[in-house]
């Protein structure tokens, strides 16, 4: 059963709301048990390394390289689309196993490269390396979960697939509130959180398997060796995507890199403020991308340009109507929101003030990241990788330059403002490229 874009959006946002609420319950549990200082920095920084690799080959790469091809094949020949899905999954799994293995072996140099600011504290860096090794398999599970999600969502099955990430949050919540865990020493507690995160990623994949197998069947180990004519084209799209990386993820990692040079608690403040922005971004911005991409891919393939324009205009109107009020709330009432959500347990007043300042500075980026998702869908549907290269390069350059200036001049809140500036730059470049290529 296929849904209209509006109905698919409502279903996706409903499931995402449930998942995000549980995500906040997880973050509140971390804030209560671990706080918002140096210890939280260690966990969030380690998670960022694994998440960096996950986004490189997982969720975003699938939307760029897998969904447009799979959706197009599904419209023409459903059986051929199933064969493509299995062939892609086999190659993806083989690549992930290799990446995870190498990531564990090279955890130390990788952590030092991506989180250079922590080198001044050898103990924290050593803990980050240990946590990164535990978190590496998380990459494999959630990337495969993203493949399952993309396949199900291409068939209009948005609710359960969008709800599955909540299991990863539940695993951490259960761990942190398990009797006796809060009395563990700090390093053991952080390692336990890392293991809970990895187990949660596995649950996120496994829970989707029954619905997925009912849809495309099971080829077992045979899928590792299956070939498909579209794999080469899809691989080309993925490689180009990996060279560009998703725009908001570029900014998140740039922020983490520079935050490691800031005062204790900077990485935690950037993460917690980002989580507030990510709630409406995930529901509205990413929701527009995911629910519209299969339809946009079909419209491009069938030459329905007017329908394509109408779809994009609808996405723009919806994003602006919903997100402008949210941004104003974050700016005006952000301090009170963070106090209500996080000011418990080990999360002290200093962490509260720092997180609120970062949120106020970064809140407007929500609108521009969400509008970028509309153009991303347009570029993905046209299988236009060059536009991704140019827009990513521009946003990365602005992000690095503005963060370097901001951390020196204004400290951690300046990084939030730099994120807003680079999101605007990325949006303007994407808008200009879409106009030049006459996509609308």
C-alpha positions in Angstrom: 0.0 0.0 0.0 1.5 3.4 -1.0 0.6 6.6 0.8 0.3 10.1 -0.4 3.1 12.4 0.6 0.9 14.2 3.1 -0.2 11.0 4.8 3.3 9.5 4.7 4.6 12.7 6.3 2.0 12.5 9.1 2.8 8.8 9.8 6.5 9.5 9.7 6.3 12.5 12.1 4.0 10.5 14.5 6.5 7.6 14.7 9.4 10.0 14.9 7.8 11.9 17.7 7.6 8.7 19.8 11.2 7.9 18.9 12.5 11.4 19.7 10.6 11.5 23.1 12.4 8.3 24.0 15.6 9.8 22.7 15.2 12.7 25.1 14.4 10.3 28.0 17.8 8.7 27.1 19.5 12.1 27.1 17.9 13.1 30.4 19.1 9.8 31.9 22.6 10.5 30.8 22.4 14.1 32.1 21.1 12.8 35.5 23.6 10.0 36.0 26.7 11.4 34.2 26.1 15.2 34.2 27.2 17.7 31.6 30.9 18.0 32.2 34.1 16.1 31.2 32.7 12.6 31.7 29.7 13.3 29.4 32.2 14.8 26.9 34.0 11.5 26.8 30.9 9.5 25.9 29.5 12.0 23.4 32.9 12.5 21.7 33.4 8.7 21.3 29.9 8.3 20.0 30.6 11.1 17.5 33.5 9.1 16.0 31.3 6.0 15.4 28.4 8.2 14.3 30.7 9.9 11.8 31.4 6.6 10.1 27.8 5.5 10.4 26.5 8.6 8.5 29.3 8.2 5.9 28.1 4.8 4.7 24.7 4.4 6.3 21.6 6.5 6.4 22.6 9.5 4.2 24.5 7.3 1.8 21.4 5.1 1.4 19.2 8.1 0.6 21.7 9.3 -2.0 22.7 6.0 -3.6 20.1 3.4 -2.8 16.6 4.8 -2.5 16.4 6.6 -5.9 17.6 3.5 -7.7 15.4 1.1 -5.7 12.3 3.3 -6.0 12.8 3.6 -9.8 13.2 -0.2 -10.1 10.2 -0.9 -7.9 8.0 1.2 -10.2 9.2 -0.7 -13.3 9.9 -4.3 -12.1 9.2 -5.2 -8.4 11.1 -8.5 -8.7 14.2 -6.8 -10.2 14.0 -4.3 -7.3 14.1 -7.1 -4.8 17.2 -8.6 -6.4 18.8 -5.2 -6.3 18.0 -4.8 -2.6 19.6 -8.1 -1.8 22.7 -7.4 -3.9 23.1 -4.0 -2.3 22.7 -5.3 1.2 25.3 -8.0 0.7 27.9 -5.6 -0.5 27.0 -3.1 2.2 27.4 -5.7 5.0 30.7 -6.9 3.6 32.0 -3.3 3.5 30.7 -2.6 7.0 32.4 -5.6 8.5 35.7 -4.4 7.0 35.2 -0.8 8.2 34.3 -1.9 11.8 37.4 -4.2 11.9 39.7 -1.5 10.7 38.0 1.1 13.0 38.7 -1.1 16.1 42.3 -1.6 15.0 42.8 2.1 14.3 40.6 3.5 17.1 43.5 5.3 18.7 44.9 7.3 15.7 41.3 7.9 14.4 40.2 9.3 17.8 43.3 11.5 18.0 42.8 12.8 14.4 39.1 13.6 14.8 39.2 14.8 18.4 42.6 16.5 18.6 41.5 18.9 21.3 41.4 16.1 23.8 45.1 15.3 23.4 45.9 17.7 26.2 44.2 15.3 28.6 45.8 11.8 28.1 43.3 10.0 30.5 40.2 11.4 28.7 41.8 10.5 25.3 42.5 6.9 26.5 38.9 6.5 27.7 37.7 7.8 24.3 39.7 5.2 22.5 38.3 2.4 24.7 34.7 3.6 24.2 35.3 4.0 20.4 36.3 0.3 20.1 33.1 -0.8 21.9 30.9 1.6 19.8 32.3 0.5 16.4 29.9 -2.4 15.9 27.1 0.1 16.4 28.0 1.4 13.0 27.3 -2.0 11.4 24.0 -2.5 13.0 22.5 0.9 12.5 23.7 1.1 8.9 22.0 -2.2 8.1 18.9 -0.9 10.0 19.0 2.2 7.8 19.0 -0.1 4.7 15.9 -1.9 6.1 14.2 1.5 6.8 15.0 2.8 3.3 13.6 -0.4 1.7 10.4 -0.4 3.8 9.8 3.3 3.4 10.1 3.0 -0.4 7.0 0.9 -0.1 5.1 3.4 2.0 5.8 1.6 5.3 6.8 4.5 7.4 5.5 3.9 10.9 7.3 0.9 12.3 10.5 1.6 10.4 10.6 5.1 11.8 9.8 3.8 15.3 12.7 1.3 15.4 15.4 3.8 16.5 13.6 4.1 19.8 14.9 0.7 20.8 18.5 2.1 20.8 17.3 4.7 23.3 15.5 2.2 25.4 18.6 0.1 25.7 20.6 3.0 27.3 17.7 4.0 29.5 17.3 0.5 30.9 21.1 0.2 31.5 21.4 3.6 33.3 18.5 2.7 35.6 19.4 -0.9 36.2 19.8 -1.5 40.0 23.3 -0.8 41.2 24.7 0.7 37.9 24.8 4.2 39.2 27.2 3.2 41.9 29.8 1.9 39.3 33.1 3.8 38.9 33.1 6.4 36.1 35.0 4.5 33.5 33.0 1.3 34.0 29.8 3.3 33.8 30.9 4.9 30.5 31.9 1.6 29.0 28.6 0.1 30.0 26.8 3.0 28.2 28.9 2.2 25.1 27.9 -1.5 25.2 24.2 -0.5 25.8 24.4 1.8 22.7 25.8 -1.0 20.5 23.2 -3.5 21.7 20.5 -0.9 21.1 21.7 -0.6 17.5 21.5 -4.3 17.0 17.9 -4.3 18.3 17.1 -1.5 15.9 18.0 -3.7 13.0 16.6 -7.0 14.2 13.1 -5.6 15.0 12.6 -4.6 11.3 13.5 -8.0 9.9 10.1 -9.7 10.0 8.4 -7.0 8.0 11.4 -6.6 5.7 11.6 -10.4 4.9 7.9 -10.5 4.3 8.4 -7.8 1.7 11.6 -8.9 -0.2 12.2 -12.5 1.0 15.5 -13.9 2.1 18.6 -14.8 0.0 21.0 -15.6 2.9 24.7 -15.7 2.2 23.8 -15.8 -1.5 23.3 -12.0 -1.4 27.0 -11.5 -0.9 27.7 -12.7 -4.4 24.7 -11.5 -6.2 25.2 -9.1 -9.1 22.9 -6.4 -10.5 23.3 -4.1 -13.4 22.4 -1.0 -11.2 25.0 -1.7 -8.5 27.8 0.1 -10.4 25.7 3.2 -10.8 24.5 3.1 -7.2 28.1 2.6 -5.9 29.2 5.6 -7.9 26.5 7.7 -6.2 27.6 6.4 -2.8 31.3 7.2 -3.4 30.5 10.7 -4.4 28.2 11.1 -1.4 31.0 9.9 0.9 33.2 12.6 -0.6 30.6 15.3 0.3 28.9 13.9 3.4 25.5 15.2 4.6 25.5 18.9 5.3 24.1 19.0 8.8 26.4 16.1 9.8 29.4 18.1 8.5 28.5 20.9 10.8 27.9 18.7 13.8 31.3 17.1 13.5 33.1 20.4 12.8 31.4 21.7 16.0 32.6 18.7 18.0 36.1 19.0 16.7 36.4 22.7 17.8 34.4 22.1 20.9 37.1 19.7 22.1 39.3 22.8 22.4 36.8 24.6 24.5 36.1 24.6 28.2 35.0 21.4 30.0 31.5 20.5 29.1 31.6 22.1 25.7 31.1 18.9 23.7 28.2 18.0 26.0 26.6 21.5 25.6 26.9 21.2 21.8 25.4 17.8 21.9 22.5 18.6 24.2 21.6 21.8 22.4 21.8 20.0 19.0 19.4 17.3 20.3 16.8 20.0 20.8 17.3 21.3 17.3 17.3 17.7 15.9 13.8 17.0 17.2 12.0 19.3 14.8 14.7 18.8 12.2 14.1 15.0 12.3 10.4 15.3 12.3 9.9 18.1 9.7 13.1 18.5 7.7 14.2 14.9 7.5 10.6 13.8 7.4 10.1 15.9 4.2 13.2 14.3 2.6 12.3 10.7 3.5 8.6 10.8 2.7 9.1 12.8 -0.6 12.2 11.1 -2.0 10.5 8.0 -3.5 7.8 10.2 -5.1 10.4 12.7 -6.4 12.5 9.9 -7.9 9.4 8.6 -9.7 8.5 12.1 -10.9 12.0 12.7 -12.3 12.0 9.3 -14.0 8.6 10.0 -15.6 9.3 13.6 -16.5 6.5 15.0 -14.3 8.1 18.4 -13.8 5.0 20.3 -12.7 4.2 17.7 -10.1 7.8 18.0 -8.9 7.5 21.8 -8.5 4.2 21.4 -6.6 5.8 18.8 -4.2 8.8 21.1 -3.5 6.6 24.2 -2.9 4.5 22.2 -0.5 7.6 21.1 1.4 8.9 24.7 1.7 5.5 26.0 2.9 5.2 23.3 5.5 8.8 23.7 6.8 8.5 27.5 7.2 5.1 27.4 8.8 6.1 24.8 11.4 9.7 25.8 12.2 9.7 29.6 12.4 7.6 29.5 15.7 9.9 26.7 17.0 13.0 28.8 16.5 11.5 31.8 18.3 10.6 29.5 21.2 14.1 28.2 21.4 15.6 31.7 21.4 13.2 33.2 23.9 12.5 30.3 26.2 15.6 28.1 25.7 17.0 28.6 29.1 13.8 27.5 30.8 13.4 24.6 28.4 16.9 23.3 29.2 16.3 23.9 32.9 13.1 21.8 32.8 14.7 19.0 30.7 18.2 18.7 32.0 18.7 20.5 35.3 18.6 17.3 37.4 21.1 15.1 39.2 24.7 15.8 38.1 23.7 18.4 35.4 24.7 21.7 37.2 24.0 25.4 36.7 27.2 26.0 34.7 26.2 23.2 32.2 22.7 24.7 32.0 23.9 28.2 31.2 26.4 27.0 28.6 23.9 24.8 26.8 21.3 27.6 26.8 23.7 30.0 25.2 24.7 27.5 22.5 21.0 26.7 21.8 20.1 30.4 21.3 22.9 30.9 18.9 22.3 27.7 16.8 18.5 27.7 16.8 18.0 29.5 13.4 20.1 26.7 11.7 17.0 24.5 12.1 15.2 26.3 9.3 18.1 26.3 6.9 19.0 22.7 7.5 15.4 21.7 6.9 15.2 23.7 3.7 18.5 22.0 2.6 16.7 18.7 3.0 14.3 19.7 0.2 17.1 20.4 -2.1 18.9 17.2 -1.1 15.8 15.3 -2.1 15.8 17.1 -5.4 19.5 16.4 -6.1 19.1 12.7 -5.0 16.1 12.2 -7.3 18.1 13.6 -10.2 21.1 11.5 -9.1 23.1 14.8 -9.2 26.3 14.2 -7.2 28.1 17.3 -8.5 25.7 19.7 -6.7 26.3 17.7 -3.5 30.1 18.2 -3.9 29.8 22.0 -4.4 27.3 22.6 -1.7 29.1 20.5 0.8 32.5 22.1 0.0 31.0 25.6 0.5 29.3 24.7 3.8 32.4 22.9 5.1 34.6 25.9 4.3 32.3 28.4 6.0 31.9 26.1 9.0 35.6 25.6 9.6 36.5 29.2 9.1 33.7 30.6 11.3 34.2 28.0 14.0 37.9 28.7 14.2 37.2 32.4 14.6 34.3 31.8 17.0 36.0 29.5 19.5 38.8 32.0 19.8 36.6 35.1 20.1 33.4 34.0 21.7 34.0 30.5 23.1 31.5 27.6 22.8 28.4 29.7 22.2 30.2 31.2 19.2 30.4 27.7 17.7 26.5 27.7 17.8 26.5 30.9 15.8 29.0 29.5 13.4 26.7 26.6 12.7 23.9 28.9 11.9 26.1 30.9 9.5 27.4 27.8 7.6 23.8 26.4 7.4 22.8 29.6 5.6 25.7 29.3 3.3 24.9 25.7 2.4 21.3 26.6 1.7 22.1 29.5 -0.6 24.6 27.4 -2.6 22.1 24.6 -3.0 19.3 27.0 -4.1 21.6 28.6 -6.7 22.7 25.2 -8.1 19.0 24.0 -8.4 18.2 27.2 -10.3 21.2 26.8 -12.7 20.3 23.2 -13.4 16.6 24.1 -14.0 15.3 21.4 -11.7 12.3 23.6 -10.8 
